Amino acid sequence: MTSKTTHTLLKNIERVRHDLNVMALTIDLSSPDIISRSQELDHLLNEYKSIAG
């Protein structure tokens, strides 16, 4: 994977992580929105791990 793709992936990880932190301040951690966003972050982190080794 190119470094541009890696950079984009890292930016997406940080964006979703930030979104989760903001959401956690206002809604219950077990809400479907939080769970969905957390799963998205998990997916991005797994993708990054698979390319970064």
C-alpha positions, 0 to 999 in steps of 0.5 A: 500500500502506498504511503499516501494510502497509509496517510489517508488511513491514519487520518481516517483513524484519527477522525473516527477516534475524535468522533467517538470521544465527542460522542462519548461526552453526550450519549450512552456508551452502549448506544447503537451509534457509539457501537457502530462508530467503534466497530468502524474504528476497529475495522480501520485499525485492523486494516492499518495493522495488516498493511503496517505489519 
